[in-house]
Amino acid sequence: MSVLTLQLAGPLQAWGASARFARRTTEHAPTKSGVVGLLAAALGRRRSDDLTDLAALRFGVRVDQRGVPVRDYQTAHRFESGKSLPISERFYLADAVFVAVVEGEDDLLDRLHRALRDPVFLPYLGRRSCPPARPIELGVHHDQTLDERLKDEPWRASSWHQRRNRESMVTLETIVQADDVAGPVDTLRDQPLSFDPLHRRYALRAIRHHQVRIPNPAARRPVTDHDPTAVLRGQ
C-alpha cells in the first residue's frame, strides 16, 4: 500500500456534503466525494464512469489553514424568456489550505500522481469556480500509511499565516476515514457511489477527528545572550 499526498489551496473552496436546491453549503474541510471527483477528472473519467476503484481509497485530511466562511448571494434569469430563477446562496471557504491523503494500491496511486501532473480535465476545489492556487500533487510515498503522512507532511499554511503563529509547534485537526467503527465515530454522507447527473448517489462514511503536532518553520526563536551595549564597546 502507498499514499498520495495532495495540497488543496486556493482563494475559494467549497466542499458540499448536504447541499440541496438553492442553498449550497460547504463543509469546513474537503470531502471524500470532492477529492475523488478531482482525481477522476485528472484521469479523464466522465461523470457516468465507474468509480469503484477510486471510492475504495482510504481518505484523510489535515486542516492546515482553516480559512474564513463567506456567502455569495446569486440571482439568474433564463436567457430565452427572461424569467427569474430562484435566488440561491452559495457558501465558500476563503484563504483555506488543506493537506489531503489517499491510501491505496501502488499502481493506482502512481497513475493518479502522473494524472495530477498532466490532467485531462482541469482540477478545481469542490466547484468549477474554485481553481487551485498551488500545485496539487505533493508526491507518492510507498513506505508510509495515511496516518503517518498526516503527521509527517510539513505545515502547508501560507507564509503570512505561519508568521502570525509564534509557537514552534502547531496543533492541527485531522479528519480520517474510520475503518474500525468501534468506539465514537461521526458520519458524513460523502462516500461517492455515482457522479452521473441523472442519478448522483452518496453513502454515509465513518470518520474520526484527531489532532497532530507539526513544527512551525516560521516560529520566532528567542534571542539569548543579547548585550545591547556590546556595539558601544566595539564587541
Protein Blocks (a to p, Z undefined) as FASTA:
>chain_A
ZZdddddddfbdcddfkbghjbccddfbdcfklmmmmmmmmnopafkbcfklmmmpccdd
ddfbgbjadddddddddfklopacddddddddehiacdddddddfklmmmmmmmmmmcfb
dcdehiaklccfbdfbgbjafkbcfklmmmmpccfbdfklmmmpmbfbdcdddddddfbl
ghjdddddfbcfbfcfklgcdddddddddddddddfkbccddehiafklmmnoZZ
